[in-house]
Amino acid sequence: MRKILIVGGGYAGFYTAKKLQKHLARGEAQVTVVDPLPYMTYQPFLPEVAAGSIEPRHAVVSHRRHLKKTTVITASVSKIDHAAKKVTVTPAVGDPWDVDYDTIVVTAGAITRTFPIPGLADEAIGLKNIEEAIAIRDRIADCFAKASNLPAGPERDRLLTFVVVGGGFAGIELFGELRSYASALLRHYKNLTIDDTHFHLVEAMGRIMPEVSLKTSHWVLKNLAQRAATVHLDTQLASAVNGKIELSTGESFESDTIMWTAGVMANPVMRNTDLPAEERGRLRVGADLRVISDAGVVPDAWGAGDVAAVPDLVPNQGVGGFTVPNAQHAVRQGKLLAKNLVADIRGEKPREYRHKNLGAVAGIGLYIGVFQSGPIALKGFLAWLAHRGYHGFAMPMWERKARVFGNWIINFLFRRDLVGIPARDTPRAAFETWAVRPKV
Ligand SMILES: Cc1cc2nc3c(=O)[nH]c(=O)nc-3n(C[C@H](O)[C@H](O)[C@H](O)COP(=O)(O)OP(=O)(O)OC[C@H]3O[C@@H](n4cnc5c(N)ncnc54)[C@H](O)[C@@H]3O)c2cc1C
């Protein structure tokens, strides 16, 4: 049986495996997914998870539960040796081992891209995985609880100052959702008001959300300003040492919660492979998702999603001629990749990837959203409904959709759950403090 190995079970990898399960005939191929995480993450929900509007486990999809005909290995691929047709798999515990394959599919996604800004690596947190979203949710709840015990002053200001760097889609959604979360928390802190909280978004360019029209982005800026959230355009983060934020404009303030959402880059596994990469480190693929080099198609190698530079065949779309890194593309590429792989196994011709962007929809707080498709724009409540409707149904698996919608209905009836669990990082602390030890 042909051995197909998928590196990464996120959007593109999960859908490739799911569709291969459907399209492959019995005995035609054996599919293995390798991913350090036991689940795929529905990343567009991360801002709402951080804001307490979605329970974290509802925003991820278990590989083992939903890829029943696929072999799942929960570990990282640390090296891809395509010449020898083997990958090195490195588990969290135990020694690495090699896995042979006949066909490889690289869908390892992207990681947060950072710059060498003093203090950034030590102080900030990204928003690319569910653990980061949970940590932000708990941190903010904890900051409010601590701040309420303090008199007005620099210490309290630092706790109630929240900074997001990066005004793209993810950054603005996070910023808007957290502003809404903070307002919900304020209802429970009678000694704090909105004026005591400070929200700063730092964006290097002169505008936010390049995916929507300038007019729509201006509406978002106005909306955020009305909600006491400051956006610094044409501004860069210069330093974050010990939580002291210094901006390129000379402005400075302190914060315990610095969130970085300023772009992504191809997964570093691409630095440890003989598969061809383009200048930005992404896997080189053709429009049919087969890996290509200068010499033409590389046999038995495929790629899709954020890790790959997929040519965008739709005129005037994409960046630099390639599809932009988003879920809309990753899902569709994963589905097509599965079909093309089956076609290839059966000696048929693979199809080229072509998808006209459907537009963009974002939630920027409870009951507030924006939607843009070509010249058509929706703002406010209707756009927010479109955002929830689209993403609720786009969440893979009915079981997961039901949990998300169920959670939203419960939140509508009883409001979002504002309980913070700050001791989550030190779960043994209470036990360890009081545990009786043998006498020495
Ligand atoms: C906060 C946020 C909001 C977003 N909102 C939207 C939105 O509203 N609309 C939209 O279209 N897009 C959105 N996106 C972008 C979208 O989520 C990504 O483009 C999409 O997840 C890319 O899919 P992928 O399969 O390429 O990568 P991923 O979904 O990131 O999957 C990559 C997988 O590879 C695994 N992996 C990593 N390293 C290894 C390794 N060494 N070995 C094996 N496996 C590995 C990872 O654990 C992961 O499971 C958002 C992203 C973020 C972060």
The ligand as an SDF file (V2000), in Angstrom:
LIG
                    3D

 53 58  0  0  0  0  0  0  0  0999 V2000
   -5.7090   34.9630   15.4120 C   0  0  0  0  0  0  0  0  0  0  0  0
   -5.9220   34.4980   14.0040 C   0  0  0  0  0  0  0  0  0  0  0  0
   -7.1050   34.8090   13.3470 C   0  0  0  0  0  0  0  0  0  0  0  0
   -7.3010   34.3770   12.0350 C   0  0  0  0  0  0  0  0  0  0  0  0
   -8.4820   34.7050   11.4180 N   0  0  0  0  0  0  0  0  0  0  0  0
   -8.6910   34.2850   10.1680 C   0  0  0  0  0  0  0  0  0  0  0  0
   -9.9140   34.5800    9.5220 C   0  0  0  0  0  0  0  0  0  0  0  0
  -10.8070   35.2090   10.1090 O   0  0  0  0  0  0  0  0  0  0  0  0
  -10.0950   34.1230    8.2500 N   0  0  0  0  0  0  0  0  0  0  0  0
   -9.1440   33.4020    7.5900 C   0  0  0  0  0  0  0  0  0  0  0  0
   -9.3610   33.0010    6.4380 O   0  0  0  0  0  0  0  0  0  0  0  0
   -7.9520   33.1330    8.1750 N   0  0  0  0  0  0  0  0  0  0  0  0
   -7.7120   33.5480    9.4410 C   0  0  0  0  0  0  0  0  0  0  0  0
   -6.5180   33.2570   10.0420 N   0  0  0  0  0  0  0  0  0  0  0  0
   -5.4610   32.5590    9.2840 C   0  0  0  0  0  0  0  0  0  0  0  0
   -5.6530   31.0590    9.2560 C   0  0  0  0  0  0  0  0  0  0  0  0
   -5.9760   30.5500   10.5110 O   0  0  0  0  0  0  0  0  0  0  0  0
   -4.4070   30.3870    8.7040 C   0  0  0  0  0  0  0  0  0  0  0  0
   -4.1250   30.9440    7.4410 O   0  0  0  0  0  0  0  0  0  0  0  0
   -4.6040   28.8890    8.5750 C   0  0  0  0  0  0  0  0  0  0  0  0
   -4.6560   28.3140    9.8540 O   0  0  0  0  0  0  0  0  0  0  0  0
   -3.4740   28.2400    7.7710 C   0  0  0  0  0  0  0  0  0  0  0  0
   -3.6810   26.8670    7.7150 O   0  0  0  0  0  0  0  0  0  0  0  0
   -2.4470   25.8580    7.6360 P   0  0  0  0  0  0  0  0  0  0  0  0
   -3.0100   24.4920    7.5780 O   0  0  0  0  0  0  0  0  0  0  0  0
   -1.5250   26.2820    6.5640 O   0  0  0  0  0  0  0  0  0  0  0  0
   -1.6660   26.0760    9.0020 O   0  0  0  0  0  0  0  0  0  0  0  0
   -2.1620   25.7610   10.4690 P   0  0  0  0  0  0  0  0  0  0  0  0
   -3.6300   25.7520   10.5530 O   0  0  0  0  0  0  0  0  0  0  0  0
   -1.4090   26.7090   11.3360 O   0  0  0  0  0  0  0  0  0  0  0  0
   -1.6530   24.2760   10.7210 O   0  0  0  0  0  0  0  0  0  0  0  0
   -0.2990   23.9300   10.7760 C   0  0  0  0  0  0  0  0  0  0  0  0
   -0.1830   22.6700   11.6100 C   0  0  0  0  0  0  0  0  0  0  0  0
    1.1550   22.1770   11.5260 O   0  0  0  0  0  0  0  0  0  0  0  0
    1.5600   21.7490   12.7840 C   0  0  0  0  0  0  0  0  0  0  0  0
    3.0290   21.7760   12.8700 N   0  0  0  0  0  0  0  0  0  0  0  0
    3.8150   22.8150   13.1550 C   0  0  0  0  0  0  0  0  0  0  0  0
    5.1070   22.4400   13.1400 N   0  0  0  0  0  0  0  0  0  0  0  0
    5.1190   21.1340   12.8180 C   0  0  0  0  0  0  0  0  0  0  0  0
    6.1560   20.1770   12.6760 C   0  0  0  0  0  0  0  0  0  0  0  0
    7.4460   20.5000   12.8270 N   0  0  0  0  0  0  0  0  0  0  0  0
    5.8220   18.9030   12.3900 N   0  0  0  0  0  0  0  0  0  0  0  0
    4.5150   18.5550   12.2290 C   0  0  0  0  0  0  0  0  0  0  0  0
    3.5000   19.4250   12.3560 N   0  0  0  0  0  0  0  0  0  0  0  0
    3.8040   20.7060   12.6390 C   0  0  0  0  0  0  0  0  0  0  0  0
    0.8920   22.7190   13.7410 C   0  0  0  0  0  0  0  0  0  0  0  0
    0.8120   22.1740   15.0670 O   0  0  0  0  0  0  0  0  0  0  0  0
   -0.4680   22.8960   13.0860 C   0  0  0  0  0  0  0  0  0  0  0  0
   -1.4090   21.9750   13.5760 O   0  0  0  0  0  0  0  0  0  0  0  0
   -6.3010   33.6470   11.3580 C   0  0  0  0  0  0  0  0  0  0  0  0
   -5.1060   33.3320   12.0270 C   0  0  0  0  0  0  0  0  0  0  0  0
   -4.9130   33.7480   13.3380 C   0  0  0  0  0  0  0  0  0  0  0  0
   -3.6400   33.3950   14.0370 C   0  0  0  0  0  0  0  0  0  0  0  0
  1  2  1  0
  2  3  1  0
  2 52  2  0
  3  4  2  0
  4  5  1  0
  4 50  1  0
  5  6  2  0
  6  7  1  0
  6 13  1  0
  7  8  2  0
  7  9  1  0
  9 10  1  0
 10 11  2  0
 10 12  1  0
 12 13  2  0
 13 14  1  0
 14 15  1  0
 14 50  1  0
 15 16  1  0
 16 17  1  0
 16 18  1  0
 18 19  1  0
 18 20  1  0
 20 21  1  0
 20 22  1  0
 22 23  1  0
 23 24  1  0
 24 25  2  0
 24 26  1  0
 24 27  1  0
 27 28  1  0
 28 29  2  0
 28 30  1  0
 28 31  1  0
 31 32  1  0
 32 33  1  0
 33 34  1  0
 33 48  1  0
 34 35  1  0
 35 36  1  0
 35 46  1  0
 36 37  1  0
 36 45  1  0
 37 38  2  0
 38 39  1  0
 39 40  1  0
 39 45  2  0
 40 41  1  0
 40 42  2  0
 42 43  1  0
 43 44  2  0
 44 45  1  0
 46 47  1  0
 46 48  1  0
 48 49  1  0
 50 51  2  0
 51 52  1  0
 52 53  1  0
M  END
$$$$
